[in-house]
Amino acid sequence: MQFSESWLRQYVNPDLTTEELSHALTMAGLEVEETRPLAPAFSQVVVAEILEATQHPDADRLRVCKVNAGGDTLQIVCGAPNARVGIKIPCALVGAQLPPAEEGGKPFAIKLGKLRGVESQGMLCSGNELGIGQDSEGIMELPADAPVGQNIREYLKLDDTVFVIKLTPNKADCLSILGVAREVAAITGAKLCAPKIEAQKSSIQDQLKVTVKDKDLCGRFAGRVIKGVNAKAKTPDWMVRCLEGAGQRSISALVDISNYAMLAIGQPTHVFDLNKIKGDLSVRWGRDGEELELLNGQTVSVAPLNGQGVGVIADANGVESMAGIMGGNPSSVTLDTQDIYVESAFWWPTAIQGRARRFNFSTDAAHRFERGVDPQGTVDALEYLTSLIVQICGGQVGPVDDQIINLPKRADVRLRVARAQKVIGVPLTADVIATLFDRIGLQYQREGNDAFVVKAPSHRFDIEIEEDLIEEVARLYGFENIPANPPVAEQRMQGTQEPKRGIHKLRHAIAARSYQEVMNFGFIDADTEEKLAGNTHPIKVLNPIASQLSVMRSNLIGGLVQNLKQNLNRKATRVRLFEVGRVFHRNPEAKVGELSIAGYDQPVHVAGLAYGPALPDQWGVPSRAVDFFDVKGDLEALLAPLEFKAKPLNHPALHPGRSAELSIKKRGQEITLGLIGELHPRWQQAYDLPSPPVVFEIDWAVIQELGLPVIGAISKFPVVTRDLAVVVNQSVTVAQLMDAMKSSKQPLIKQIDLFDEFKPSAGRMGGMAENEKSLAFRITLSDESGTLQDAQIDPVISALRDAMSVKCQARMR
């Protein structure tokens, strides 16, 4: 919302400086994003009149003008095509400083000089040269009654300030000068001088029949015929200045008046050329096959799309206007228009929301209607618009046709004084709250000193619940008047949770391994949820912010794969991502708690994704793609000192032969930790990925408990290693062999590592069957009491050999 300070002060004029007014608005919740001068700095520019204009003797495009600037007659050489005798123009005197041509440049100084041998004693200025308009093709023409010699800044009231306010979506009532003035009056106590709106007397009885067919589109529709208008009338300078202060340019009188009325009182209106309308008008939803050429030249289809209709105003020939958004070219007013039909309506916000974005543009009207416009001000806006049209363009006025179809029903809102005191943190009395309500114009009934029952005004769509009223009390009382009291509480030194892993430490550890953290929404599209989680009955979002975010995620992999695709689209070649976030599962046994919802589990998961080369490109190591074991090694390092086991897994998101379920042993029980694996080839192809990423996802709650570290002595004696090679069926996993060896419970064993695997092939059977494989382990042994001898080592190796033979049918190679 942008406007000039002088326009605002016509409605309310508090005894505050510009800076104080800006601060007061910001403290009341209307953040002033920027204040800037209405016009750039320039000096010694006055109103002047051209007395004589003759052709330059040596230049076809220059004229030598005699100018009255309030003193001696000046001779000025001018190249403007519209320089002629009798017009009033801005004249920069010798010594004047004009705005620089480029931002950050030096001011342009006017000096006495010669143009093609003829002396020039100043400069006749265009609006563009003064920084107050776009008319660079000629000099700026002023009204005939402009006083010669007066400073142009004073005459045009250029010593003004433009306010740019950043409004929150709920403050639709402040999308007008009247709305902002209403707030300023409430904040400062200054008198509100709203424009006087009087009903215009009808001088003709002409009417245009309008039928509202869809009450869920339009709640109120008012219109009237005005005949004999002069569309070529000049827009008054005061109105042009107000529009320019609001960031709009003057187009034509009828368009400017409609824009001015909208900015002044907040109700968008539309003006039709009556002679271009065929038959009666109907207000309805657009139909299949219907199109409209808009005022911006864009032709759009108004047919329903994805269940979302587009409101239109149509006549016998077809669609004439897109309801509440933009008018159509077929019925637009021109300088030749003589008879018009003006409309003012209340369009339901839900009928306007998202429609302009569907066509990739936005309008001031749609911006207001989709947030809510006062339904009780529809006729007042029409009367105000009519009075301005008659005042500027003339014309004969017909009667108002006001149809009330379906207006919003506003329920009373109850405010408890004790609740307001608790939320705001200030002991506000009921009398203070009543005073604040009076200032903002809220109607209420008091329930003693305990509560208020408030009737929300029709222009305040943001007052629906008790918290809305508490917000009103807080901002009118003044946020800066609320003391910033430090919390009073007993402070205790908290001990470190040594047995528990911290989530932030884990984040830093993952980041240290070249992974970058991402933060995705807790919801995702249903298709991805079904593909990558196998969830055909996801938890649906009741009010999704977008169609691709319609269900709650049950894992983090889907979001990471989408992140990967976005990075690949931006030419990334090596991607490492991780996320820590909640997932959502149905659980009928889940109870309500401070951080839980009945019927749903919301565990925190940690997930990661690796794609591309295993290492950044370098000369010392050949490039190779990251694989399952690289990511498994990352997980082992991250989860240390915890150790997990991996077993084959069948998961809809993962490659069936290159994925595993991870588990961890706690208190003698195997607990599922998570999963790891390559993305399934089906989804690799669906997402158009050149190579498969490796992903993992684990349950944070399982890895939190670390336990206290156990102190152990370091042996002073040398360690002993023995190699043990066994032949087993290819279906036997390394984990099964490890478990078998550990089950022998040999205290001298410190470490067991797999260092070789051999599978037979044609011509290289190695004394094994085709379904067998050879695995070689290195056993590290040590004793704190002395150097180990063969007599001590051999029984240990025999015990390991026997354990594998019994439990895994292994034989020595």
Secondary structure as the mmCIF struct_conf table of DSSP 4:
data_model
#
loop_
_struct_conf.conf_type_id
_struct_conf.id
_struct_conf.beg_label_comp_id
_struct_conf.beg_label_asym_id
_struct_conf.beg_label_seq_id
_struct_conf.end_label_comp_id
_struct_conf.end_label_asym_id
_struct_conf.end_label_seq_id
STRN STRN1 GLN A 2 SER A 4
HELX_RH_AL_P HELX_RH_AL_P1 GLU A 5 TYR A 11
STRN STRN2 VAL A 12 VAL A 12
BEND BEND1 ASP A 15 ASP A 15
HELX_RH_AL_P HELX_RH_AL_P2 THR A 18 MET A 27
TURN_TY1_P TURN_TY1_P1 ALA A 28 GLY A 29
STRN STRN3 GLU A 31 PRO A 37
BEND BEND2 LEU A 38 ALA A 39
STRN STRN4 SER A 43 GLN A 55
TURN_TY1_P TURN_TY1_P2 PRO A 57 ASP A 58
TURN_TY1_P TURN_TY1_P3 ASP A 60 ARG A 61
STRN STRN5 ARG A 63 ASN A 68
BEND BEND3 ALA A 69 ASP A 72
STRN STRN6 THR A 73 CYS A 78
TURN_TY1_P TURN_TY1_P4 PRO A 81 ASN A 82
TURN_TY1_P TURN_TY1_P5 VAL A 85 GLY A 86
STRN STRN7 LYS A 88 LEU A 98
HELX_LH_PP_P HELX_LH_PP_P1 PRO A 99 PRO A 100
BEND BEND4 ALA A 101 GLU A 102
TURN_TY1_P TURN_TY1_P6 GLU A 103 GLY A 104
HELX_LH_PP_P HELX_LH_PP_P2 LYS A 106 PRO A 107
STRN STRN8 PHE A 108 ALA A 109
HELX_LH_PP_P HELX_LH_PP_P3 ILE A 110 ILE A 110
STRN STRN9 GLY A 113 LEU A 115
TURN_TY1_P TURN_TY1_P7 ARG A 116 GLY A 117
STRN STRN10 VAL A 118 SER A 120
STRN STRN11 GLY A 122 LEU A 124
HELX_RH_AL_P HELX_RH_AL_P3 GLY A 127 LEU A 130
TURN_TY1_P TURN_TY1_P8 GLY A 131 GLY A 131
BEND BEND5 ILE A 132 ILE A 132
BEND BEND6 GLN A 134 GLN A 134
TURN_TY1_P TURN_TY1_P9 SER A 136 GLU A 137
BEND BEND7 GLY A 138 GLY A 138
HELX_LH_PP_P HELX_LH_PP_P4 ILE A 139 GLU A 141
STRN STRN12 LEU A 142 LEU A 142
TURN_TY1_P TURN_TY1_P10 ALA A 144 ASP A 145
HELX_LH_PP_P HELX_LH_PP_P5 ALA A 146 PRO A 147
TURN_TY1_P TURN_TY1_P11 VAL A 148 GLY A 149
STRN STRN13 ASN A 151 ASN A 151
HELX_RH_AL_P HELX_RH_AL_P4 ILE A 152 TYR A 155
TURN_TY1_P TURN_TY1_P12 LEU A 156 LYS A 157
STRN STRN14 THR A 161 LYS A 166
TURN_TY1_P TURN_TY1_P13 PRO A 169 ASN A 170
HELX_RH_3T_P HELX_RH_3T_P1 ALA A 172 CYS A 174
BEND BEND8 LEU A 175 SER A 176
HELX_RH_AL_P HELX_RH_AL_P5 ILE A 177 THR A 188
HELX_LH_PP_P HELX_LH_PP_P6 ALA A 190 LYS A 191
STRN STRN15 LEU A 192 LEU A 192
HELX_LH_PP_P HELX_LH_PP_P7 ALA A 194 LYS A 196
HELX_LH_PP_P HELX_LH_PP_P8 ALA A 199 SER A 202
BEND BEND9 SER A 203 SER A 203
STRN STRN16 VAL A 210 VAL A 212
TURN_TY1_P TURN_TY1_P14 LYS A 215 LEU A 217
STRN STRN17 CYS A 218 LYS A 227
BEND BEND10 GLY A 228 GLY A 228
TURN_TY1_P TURN_TY1_P15 ALA A 231 LYS A 232
HELX_LH_PP_P HELX_LH_PP_P9 ALA A 233 PRO A 236
HELX_RH_AL_P HELX_RH_AL_P6 ASP A 237 GLY A 245
TURN_TY1_P TURN_TY1_P16 ALA A 246 GLY A 247
HELX_RH_AL_P HELX_RH_AL_P7 ALA A 253 ILE A 265
BEND BEND11 GLY A 266 GLY A 266
STRN STRN18 THR A 269 ASP A 273
HELX_RH_3T_P HELX_RH_3T_P2 LEU A 274 LYS A 276
BEND BEND12 GLY A 279 GLY A 279
STRN STRN19 LEU A 281 TRP A 285
TURN_TY1_P TURN_TY1_P17 ASP A 288 GLY A 289
STRN STRN20 GLU A 291 GLU A 293
STRN STRN21 LEU A 294 LEU A 294
TURN_TY1_P TURN_TY1_P18 LEU A 295 ASN A 296
BEND BEND13 GLY A 297 GLY A 297
STRN STRN22 THR A 299 SER A 301
BEND BEND14 ALA A 303 ALA A 303
STRN STRN23 LEU A 305 LEU A 305
TURN_TY1_P TURN_TY1_P19 ASN A 306 GLY A 307
STRN STRN24 GLN A 308 GLN A 308
STRN STRN25 GLY A 311 ASP A 315
TURN_TY1_P TURN_TY1_P20 ALA A 316 ASN A 317
STRN STRN26 GLY A 318 MET A 322
TURN_TY1_P TURN_TY1_P21 ALA A 323 ILE A 325
STRN STRN27 MET A 326 GLY A 327
STRN STRN28 GLY A 328 GLY A 328
BEND BEND15 ASN A 329 ASN A 329
TURN_TY1_P TURN_TY1_P22 PRO A 330 SER A 331
TURN_TY1_P TURN_TY1_P23 LEU A 335 ASP A 336
STRN STRN29 ILE A 340 TRP A 347
HELX_RH_AL_P HELX_RH_AL_P8 PRO A 349 ILE A 352
TURN_TY1_P TURN_TY1_P24 GLN A 353 GLY A 354
HELX_RH_AL_P HELX_RH_AL_P9 ARG A 355 ARG A 358
TURN_TY1_P TURN_TY1_P25 PHE A 359 ASN A 360
HELX_RH_AL_P HELX_RH_AL_P10 ASP A 364 PHE A 369
TURN_TY1_P TURN_TY1_P26 GLU A 370 ARG A 371
HELX_RH_3T_P HELX_RH_3T_P3 PRO A 375 GLY A 377
HELX_RH_AL_P HELX_RH_AL_P11 THR A 378 CYS A 393
STRN STRN30 GLN A 396 VAL A 397
HELX_LH_PP_P HELX_LH_PP_P10 GLY A 398 VAL A 400
STRN STRN31 ASP A 401 ILE A 404
HELX_LH_PP_P HELX_LH_PP_P11 LEU A 407 ASP A 412
STRN STRN32 VAL A 413 ARG A 416
HELX_RH_AL_P HELX_RH_AL_P12 VAL A 417 ILE A 424
TURN_TY1_P TURN_TY1_P27 GLY A 425 GLY A 425
BEND BEND16 VAL A 426 VAL A 426
HELX_RH_AL_P HELX_RH_AL_P13 ALA A 430 ILE A 440
TURN_TY1_P TURN_TY1_P28 GLY A 441 GLY A 441
STRN STRN33 GLN A 443 GLU A 447
TURN_TY1_P TURN_TY1_P29 GLY A 448 ASP A 450
STRN STRN34 ALA A 451 LYS A 455
TURN_TY1_P TURN_TY1_P30 SER A 458 HIS A 459
TURN_TY1_P TURN_TY1_P31 PHE A 461 ASP A 462
BEND BEND17 ILE A 465 ILE A 465
HELX_RH_AL_P HELX_RH_AL_P14 GLU A 466 TYR A 477
HELX_RH_3T_P HELX_RH_3T_P4 PHE A 479 ASN A 481
BEND BEND18 ILE A 482 ILE A 482
HELX_LH_PP_P HELX_LH_PP_P12 ASN A 485 PRO A 487
HELX_LH_PP_P HELX_LH_PP_P13 MET A 493 THR A 496
TURN_TY1_P TURN_TY1_P32 GLU A 498 PRO A 499
STRN STRN35 LYS A 500 LYS A 500
HELX_RH_AL_P HELX_RH_AL_P15 ILE A 503 ALA A 511
TURN_TY1_P TURN_TY1_P33 ALA A 512 SER A 514
STRN STRN36 GLN A 516 GLU A 517
BEND BEND19 GLY A 522 GLY A 522
STRN STRN37 PHE A 523 ILE A 524
HELX_RH_AL_P HELX_RH_AL_P16 ALA A 526 ALA A 533
BEND BEND20 THR A 536 HIS A 537
STRN STRN38 LYS A 540 LYS A 540
BEND BEND21 LEU A 542 ASN A 543
BEND BEND22 ILE A 545 ALA A 546
HELX_RH_3T_P HELX_RH_3T_P5 SER A 547 LEU A 549
STRN STRN39 VAL A 551 MET A 552
BEND BEND23 SER A 554 SER A 554
BEND BEND24 LEU A 556 LEU A 556
HELX_RH_AL_P HELX_RH_AL_P17 ILE A 557 ASN A 569
TURN_TY1_P TURN_TY1_P34 ARG A 570 LYS A 571
BEND BEND25 ARG A 574 ARG A 574
STRN STRN40 VAL A 575 ARG A 582
STRN STRN41 HIS A 585 ARG A 586
TURN_TY1_P TURN_TY1_P35 PRO A 588 GLU A 589
STRN STRN42 GLY A 593 GLY A 593
TURN_TY1_P TURN_TY1_P36 GLU A 594 LEU A 595
STRN STRN43 SER A 596 ILE A 597
TURN_TY1_P TURN_TY1_P37 ALA A 598 GLY A 599
STRN STRN44 TYR A 600 ASP A 601
STRN STRN45 VAL A 604 TYR A 611
BEND BEND26 GLY A 612 GLY A 612
STRN STRN46 PRO A 613 PRO A 613
BEND BEND27 ALA A 614 LEU A 615
BEND BEND28 TRP A 619 VAL A 621
STRN STRN47 ALA A 625 ALA A 625
HELX_RH_AL_P HELX_RH_AL_P18 PHE A 628 LEU A 639
TURN_TY1_P TURN_TY1_P38 ALA A 640 PRO A 641
STRN STRN48 PHE A 644 PRO A 648
TURN_TY1_P TURN_TY1_P39 PRO A 652 ALA A 653
STRN STRN49 LEU A 654 LYS A 666
TURN_TY1_P TURN_TY1_P40 ARG A 667 GLY A 668
STRN STRN50 GLN A 669 LEU A 679
HELX_LH_PP_P HELX_LH_PP_P14 HIS A 680 HIS A 680
HELX_RH_AL_P HELX_RH_AL_P19 PRO A 681 ALA A 686
TURN_TY1_P TURN_TY1_P41 TYR A 687 ASP A 688
BEND BEND29 PRO A 690 SER A 691
STRN STRN51 VAL A 694 ASP A 699
HELX_RH_AL_P HELX_RH_AL_P20 TRP A 700 ILE A 703
BEND BEND30 GLN A 704 GLN A 704
STRN STRN52 GLU A 705 GLU A 705
HELX_LH_PP_P HELX_LH_PP_P15 ALA A 713 SER A 715
BEND BEND31 LYS A 716 PHE A 717
STRN STRN53 VAL A 720 ASN A 729
TURN_TY1_P TURN_TY1_P42 GLN A 730 SER A 731
HELX_RH_AL_P HELX_RH_AL_P21 VAL A 734 SER A 743
TURN_TY1_P TURN_TY1_P43 SER A 744 SER A 744
TURN_TY1_P TURN_TY1_P44 PRO A 747 LEU A 748
STRN STRN54 ILE A 749 PHE A 758
STRN STRN55 SER A 761 SER A 761
TURN_TY1_P TURN_TY1_P45 ALA A 762 GLY A 763
STRN STRN56 ARG A 764 ARG A 764
TURN_TY1_P TURN_TY1_P46 GLY A 766 GLY A 767
TURN_TY1_P TURN_TY1_P47 GLU A 770 ASN A 771
STRN STRN57 GLU A 772 LEU A 781
BEND BEND32 GLU A 784 GLY A 786
HELX_RH_AL_P HELX_RH_AL_P22 ASP A 790 CYS A 808
STRN STRN58 ARG A 811 MET A 812
#
